[in-house]
Amino acid sequence: MQKRIYLSLAHMSGSEQKFIQEAFDTNWVVPLGPNVNGFETDLEEFVGANKKVVALSAGTAAVHLALIACGVGVGDEVICQSFTFCASANPITYLGATPVFVDSERDTWNMEPQLLEEAINDRIAKTGRKPKAIIAVHLYGMPAKMDEIADVAAKYDIPVIEDAAEAFGSCYKDRMCGTIGRYGVLSFNGNKMITTSGGGALICPDEEAKQSIMFYATQARESYPYYQHEHIGYNYRMSNICAGIGRGQMTVANAHIEHHRHVCALYKELLADVGGISLHENPTSHYQSNYWLNTILLAPTLRVKGEEQAYATAVRGAIGGAAGVTHAAEKLHTDCEPNANVEALRVALDAAGIEVRPLWKPMHRQPVYASSPAYVNGVSEDLFAQGLCLPSGPCVTDEDVHYIVEQIKSNIEHIP
Ligand SMILES: Cc1ncc(COP(=O)(O)O)c(C=O)c1O
């Protein structure tokens, strides 16, 4: 049977079980304990910059708690990069606040700093109040233009939350992504650079901020002999079992990052002579992506075999092998979807045993956010229409990359 090549599968180091066994042996089967503390220390050493880290149950929980730490509440507005996964934005709505979406620039595909400033000024003009926070995302591991974003944020005195869920180990001007803004979000979901099965972390500026995040992550308990609650808290702490996996994964974190970068270099070499397809790469040496997912754009003029049948059949389940339940789609099309050549290539590669995925659909084009203000320039919609994510994880071999590129080439009908 043909082997299936996945986007980014988890890859164990072999030492995870030792940490888990210790947890069982010492009966630390709870959402705290030596593995949680040890994993946090490992993460603090890894990200550096004297930051403090809190291990949590998910990256989404980290976004949520960062927003709380920035004082976001009912009726507030929060600026969020539109080109991202929904987890960057959804916690804004959990708090009864409104996301204000800002489009991307073409170099990094992340938040466009000038548009950010326009959005801030327009929100102040329209509402009389400035947004409470800015969520900048390092999409697919590519660092955002952090200096420019930080300058705008400083000018209006608005805290920046860096969503580095996909950018573990990426650097911007030699600083780790997640350590540049006031808070930084990490994710250790199964498909990320390292995994704890499910999990995340919040990078905090100092010990005081860390203590406050831990308070909210553990149901906000006051110091009484009984349960006294004066704030709303959450059950967001990482389990000591998951943290054991994390400690094992930290022993291979650098190897994983190197591997993703190696896969990128190989795609670059093999796709070099393929007209109409461009690989997304670091725009300058200031940007050091971890290449969590390697991504390509297909020129709209590129003809792919089977384009005429693209979108002819409904997708069963969700792209990305989503856990849980997806609703059956009512229609074959939406009013914002990847170009037919992109969908045709996705279907062809899928049939060849290769998992590829369209880029994230911009939040300002998601029906659920139809009423949220958005400051757009067409960039993220263009990228979404033309882009695909390619297999990039630690289980992807050189042989796989050769096969993937061969399959891409054999499905191209006409190179413009
Ligand atoms: C950009 C981005 N933000 C946030 C998250 C949320 O992380 P988690 O899945 O750990 O909740 C993810 C990943 O899933 C992500 O890709």
The ligand as a Gaussian input file, in Angstrom:
#p B3LYP/6-31G(d) Opt

LIG

0 1
 C       -1.744000      30.785000      14.573000
 C       -2.291000      29.885000      15.652000
 N       -2.722000      30.454000      16.786000
 C       -3.192000      29.719000      17.793000
 C       -3.262000      28.341000      17.701000
 C       -3.896000      27.594000      18.813000
 O       -3.115000      26.640000      19.398000
 P       -3.771000      25.331000      20.049000
 O       -4.196000      24.443000      18.925000
 O       -2.657000      24.753000      20.865000
 O       -4.920000      25.763000      20.884000
 C       -2.810000      27.710000      16.535000
 C       -2.767000      26.251000      16.355000
 O       -3.526000      25.437000      16.472000
 C       -2.333000      28.506000      15.470000
 O       -1.949000      27.942000      14.327000

